[in-house]
Amino acid sequence: MEAERSNIAVCGAGACGPETVELARRVGEGLAKAGAVLVCGGLGGVMEAACRGAWEAGGLTVGILPGPRIRDANPFVKAALATNMGEARNAVIIHSADAVIAISGGYGTLSEIALARKAGKPVVSLQSWEIAPDIIKAADPEEAVKLALEQTGKAK
């Protein structure tokens, strides 16, 4: 019987620079190669870059969108869910994940980190908020993926 897949949320800014885009792309690629499902907010920036990395590596990407239209998803989202919930959709993202990787980001990312910790979900920070001692710091995308998967107890 195949091991249960991990759902890993990738959270970060909707607009970011090329260095952050590359970090997110590598995280997405690593998650796909590990057989994890990438869950995100489905829009641009970190979300699109992570989805692109996963898409190109043959992974499954799920975008939980803030608005009412699935067509607003970035082109690398394989399964889009339109919530029409605005930022409240962050709770859906977090509760759909086994662990979270936060990449850079602003207050929206901070809210996802807070929701994850309140729900008891592990958070790995890659150049993101480190607001509490239980936030796990990663040095690079590959370590972020490894640490997140280890935290789920479902790592291969």
Contacts in CASP RR format, 6 or more apart in sequence:
PFRMAT RR
TARGET T0000
AUTHOR 0000-0000-0000
METHOD contacts of the structure
MODEL  1
MEAERSNIAVCGAGACGPETVELARRVGEGLAKAGAVLVCGGLGGVMEAA
CRGAWEAGGLTVGILPGPRIRDANPFVKAALATNMGEARNAVIIHSADAV
IAISGGYGTLSEIALARKAGKPVVSLQSWEIAPDIIKAADPEEAVKLALE
QTGKAK
3 154 0 8 1.000
3 156 0 8 1.000
4 154 0 8 1.000
5 35 0 8 1.000
5 36 0 8 1.000
5 37 0 8 1.000
5 154 0 8 1.000
6 34 0 8 1.000
6 35 0 8 1.000
6 36 0 8 1.000
6 37 0 8 1.000
6 98 0 8 1.000
6 99 0 8 1.000
6 148 0 8 1.000
6 149 0 8 1.000
6 152 0 8 1.000
6 153 0 8 1.000
6 154 0 8 1.000
6 155 0 8 1.000
7 36 0 8 1.000
7 37 0 8 1.000
7 39 0 8 1.000
7 62 0 8 1.000
7 96 0 8 1.000
7 97 0 8 1.000
7 98 0 8 1.000
8 31 0 8 1.000
8 36 0 8 1.000
8 37 0 8 1.000
8 38 0 8 1.000
8 39 0 8 1.000
8 97 0 8 1.000
8 98 0 8 1.000
8 99 0 8 1.000
8 100 0 8 1.000
8 101 0 8 1.000
8 145 0 8 1.000
8 148 0 8 1.000
8 149 0 8 1.000
8 152 0 8 1.000
9 39 0 8 1.000
9 40 0 8 1.000
9 93 0 8 1.000
9 94 0 8 1.000
9 96 0 8 1.000
9 97 0 8 1.000
9 99 0 8 1.000
9 100 0 8 1.000
9 101 0 8 1.000
9 112 0 8 1.000
9 116 0 8 1.000
10 24 0 8 1.000
10 27 0 8 1.000
10 28 0 8 1.000
10 31 0 8 1.000
10 38 0 8 1.000
10 39 0 8 1.000
10 40 0 8 1.000
10 46 0 8 1.000
10 47 0 8 1.000
10 50 0 8 1.000
10 100 0 8 1.000
10 101 0 8 1.000
10 103 0 8 1.000
11 40 0 8 1.000
11 41 0 8 1.000
11 46 0 8 1.000
11 93 0 8 1.000
11 100 0 8 1.000
11 101 0 8 1.000
11 102 0 8 1.000
11 103 0 8 1.000
11 105 0 8 1.000
11 108 0 8 1.000
11 109 0 8 1.000
11 112 0 8 1.000
11 113 0 8 1.000
11 128 0 8 1.000
12 24 0 8 1.000
12 45 0 8 1.000
12 46 0 8 1.000
12 47 0 8 1.000
12 102 0 8 1.000
12 103 0 8 1.000
12 104 0 8 1.000
12 105 0 8 1.000
12 106 0 8 1.000
12 108 0 8 1.000
12 109 0 8 1.000
12 112 0 8 1.000
12 128 0 8 1.000
13 20 0 8 1.000
13 45 0 8 1.000
13 46 0 8 1.000
13 104 0 8 1.000
13 105 0 8 1.000
13 106 0 8 1.000
13 109 0 8 1.000
14 43 0 8 1.000
14 44 0 8 1.000
14 45 0 8 1.000
14 46 0 8 1.000
14 47 0 8 1.000
14 48 0 8 1.000
15 44 0 8 1.000
15 45 0 8 1.000
16 24 0 8 1.000
16 45 0 8 1.000
16 46 0 8 1.000
16 49 0 8 1.000
16 104 0 8 1.000
16 105 0 8 1.000
20 45 0 8 1.000
20 46 0 8 1.000
20 49 0 8 1.000
20 103 0 8 1.000
20 104 0 8 1.000
20 127 0 8 1.000
21 45 0 8 1.000
21 46 0 8 1.000
21 49 0 8 1.000
22 49 0 8 1.000
23 49 0 8 1.000
23 103 0 8 1.000
23 104 0 8 1.000
23 126 0 8 1.000
23 127 0 8 1.000
23 140 0 8 1.000
23 141 0 8 1.000
24 45 0 8 1.000
24 46 0 8 1.000
24 47 0 8 1.000
24 49 0 8 1.000
24 50 0 8 1.000
24 103 0 8 1.000
24 141 0 8 1.000
25 49 0 8 1.000
25 50 0 8 1.000
25 52 0 8 1.000
25 53 0 8 1.000
26 53 0 8 1.000
26 140 0 8 1.000
26 141 0 8 1.000
26 142 0 8 1.000
27 50 0 8 1.000
27 101 0 8 1.000
27 103 0 8 1.000
27 126 0 8 1.000
27 141 0 8 1.000
27 144 0 8 1.000
27 145 0 8 1.000
28 38 0 8 1.000
28 50 0 8 1.000
28 51 0 8 1.000
28 52 0 8 1.000
28 53 0 8 1.000
28 54 0 8 1.000
28 57 0 8 1.000
28 141 0 8 1.000
28 145 0 8 1.000
29 53 0 8 1.000
29 54 0 8 1.000
29 56 0 8 1.000
29 57 0 8 1.000
30 53 0 8 1.000
30 54 0 8 1.000
30 57 0 8 1.000
30 141 0 8 1.000
30 142 0 8 1.000
30 145 0 8 1.000
31 37 0 8 1.000
31 38 0 8 1.000
31 50 0 8 1.000
31 54 0 8 1.000
31 59 0 8 1.000
31 145 0 8 1.000
31 148 0 8 1.000
32 38 0 8 1.000
32 53 0 8 1.000
32 54 0 8 1.000
32 55 0 8 1.000
32 56 0 8 1.000
32 57 0 8 1.000
32 58 0 8 1.000
32 59 0 8 1.000
32 60 0 8 1.000
33 57 0 8 1.000
34 145 0 8 1.000
34 149 0 8 1.000
34 155 0 8 1.000
34 156 0 8 1.000
35 59 0 8 1.000
35 156 0 8 1.000
36 145 0 8 1.000
36 149 0 8 1.000
37 59 0 8 1.000
37 60 0 8 1.000
37 61 0 8 1.000
37 62 0 8 1.000
38 50 0 8 1.000
38 51 0 8 1.000
38 54 0 8 1.000
38 59 0 8 1.000
38 60 0 8 1.000
38 61 0 8 1.000
38 62 0 8 1.000
39 62 0 8 1.000
39 63 0 8 1.000
39 64 0 8 1.000
39 93 0 8 1.000
39 96 0 8 1.000
39 97 0 8 1.000
40 46 0 8 1.000
40 47 0 8 1.000
40 50 0 8 1.000
40 51 0 8 1.000
40 61 0 8 1.000
40 62 0 8 1.000
40 63 0 8 1.000
40 64 0 8 1.000
40 77 0 8 1.000
40 93 0 8 1.000
41 47 0 8 1.000
41 63 0 8 1.000
41 64 0 8 1.000
41 65 0 8 1.000
41 66 0 8 1.000
41 89 0 8 1.000
41 93 0 8 1.000
42 48 0 8 1.000
42 51 0 8 1.000
42 63 0 8 1.000
42 64 0 8 1.000
42 65 0 8 1.000
42 73 0 8 1.000
42 74 0 8 1.000
42 77 0 8 1.000
42 80 0 8 1.000
43 65 0 8 1.000
43 66 0 8 1.000
43 72 0 8 1.000
43 73 0 8 1.000
43 74 0 8 1.000
44 74 0 8 1.000
46 103 0 8 1.000
46 104 0 8 1.000
46 105 0 8 1.000
47 63 0 8 1.000
47 74 0 8 1.000
48 74 0 8 1.000
48 75 0 8 1.000
48 76 0 8 1.000
50 61 0 8 1.000
50 103 0 8 1.000
51 61 0 8 1.000
51 63 0 8 1.000
51 74 0 8 1.000
51 76 0 8 1.000
51 77 0 8 1.000
52 74 0 8 1.000
52 76 0 8 1.000
53 76 0 8 1.000
54 60 0 8 1.000
54 61 0 8 1.000
54 76 0 8 1.000
55 61 0 8 1.000
55 76 0 8 1.000
55 78 0 8 1.000
59 78 0 8 1.000
60 78 0 8 1.000
60 79 0 8 1.000
61 76 0 8 1.000
61 77 0 8 1.000
61 78 0 8 1.000
61 79 0 8 1.000
62 77 0 8 1.000
62 78 0 8 1.000
62 79 0 8 1.000
62 80 0 8 1.000
62 81 0 8 1.000
62 96 0 8 1.000
63 73 0 8 1.000
63 77 0 8 1.000
63 79 0 8 1.000
63 80 0 8 1.000
63 81 0 8 1.000
64 81 0 8 1.000
64 83 0 8 1.000
64 89 0 8 1.000
64 92 0 8 1.000
64 93 0 8 1.000
64 96 0 8 1.000
65 72 0 8 1.000
65 73 0 8 1.000
65 80 0 8 1.000
65 81 0 8 1.000
65 82 0 8 1.000
65 83 0 8 1.000
65 89 0 8 1.000
66 83 0 8 1.000
66 84 0 8 1.000
66 85 0 8 1.000
66 86 0 8 1.000
66 87 0 8 1.000
66 89 0 8 1.000
67 82 0 8 1.000
67 83 0 8 1.000
67 84 0 8 1.000
67 85 0 8 1.000
67 86 0 8 1.000
67 89 0 8 1.000
68 82 0 8 1.000
68 84 0 8 1.000
69 82 0 8 1.000
70 80 0 8 1.000
70 81 0 8 1.000
70 82 0 8 1.000
72 80 0 8 1.000
72 82 0 8 1.000
73 80 0 8 1.000
81 92 0 8 1.000
83 89 0 8 1.000
83 92 0 8 1.000
85 92 0 8 1.000
87 108 0 8 1.000
87 111 0 8 1.000
90 108 0 8 1.000
90 111 0 8 1.000
90 112 0 8 1.000
90 115 0 8 1.000
91 115 0 8 1.000
93 112 0 8 1.000
94 100 0 8 1.000
94 112 0 8 1.000
94 115 0 8 1.000
94 116 0 8 1.000
94 119 0 8 1.000
94 121 0 8 1.000
95 119 0 8 1.000
97 116 0 8 1.000
97 121 0 8 1.000
98 121 0 8 1.000
98 151 0 8 1.000
98 152 0 8 1.000
98 154 0 8 1.000
99 121 0 8 1.000
99 122 0 8 1.000
99 123 0 8 1.000
99 124 0 8 1.000
99 148 0 8 1.000
99 149 0 8 1.000
99 151 0 8 1.000
99 152 0 8 1.000
100 112 0 8 1.000
100 113 0 8 1.000
100 116 0 8 1.000
100 121 0 8 1.000
100 122 0 8 1.000
100 123 0 8 1.000
100 124 0 8 1.000
100 148 0 8 1.000
101 123 0 8 1.000
101 124 0 8 1.000
101 126 0 8 1.000
101 138 0 8 1.000
101 144 0 8 1.000
101 145 0 8 1.000
101 148 0 8 1.000
102 109 0 8 1.000
102 112 0 8 1.000
102 113 0 8 1.000
102 123 0 8 1.000
102 124 0 8 1.000
102 125 0 8 1.000
102 126 0 8 1.000
102 128 0 8 1.000
102 129 0 8 1.000
103 109 0 8 1.000
103 126 0 8 1.000
103 127 0 8 1.000
103 128 0 8 1.000
103 144 0 8 1.000
104 126 0 8 1.000
104 127 0 8 1.000
104 128 0 8 1.000
105 128 0 8 1.000
105 129 0 8 1.000
106 129 0 8 1.000
109 128 0 8 1.000
109 129 0 8 1.000
110 129 0 8 1.000
110 131 0 8 1.000
113 123 0 8 1.000
113 125 0 8 1.000
113 128 0 8 1.000
113 129 0 8 1.000
113 131 0 8 1.000
113 135 0 8 1.000
116 122 0 8 1.000
116 123 0 8 1.000
117 123 0 8 1.000
117 132 0 8 1.000
117 134 0 8 1.000
117 135 0 8 1.000
122 136 0 8 1.000
122 148 0 8 1.000
122 151 0 8 1.000
122 152 0 8 1.000
123 134 0 8 1.000
123 135 0 8 1.000
123 136 0 8 1.000
124 135 0 8 1.000
124 136 0 8 1.000
124 137 0 8 1.000
124 138 0 8 1.000
124 144 0 8 1.000
124 147 0 8 1.000
124 148 0 8 1.000
124 151 0 8 1.000
125 135 0 8 1.000
125 136 0 8 1.000
125 137 0 8 1.000
125 138 0 8 1.000
126 138 0 8 1.000
126 140 0 8 1.000
126 141 0 8 1.000
126 144 0 8 1.000
129 135 0 8 1.000
130 137 0 8 1.000
136 147 0 8 1.000
136 151 0 8 1.000
138 144 0 8 1.000
138 147 0 8 1.000
146 155 0 8 1.000
149 155 0 8 1.000
149 156 0 8 1.000
END
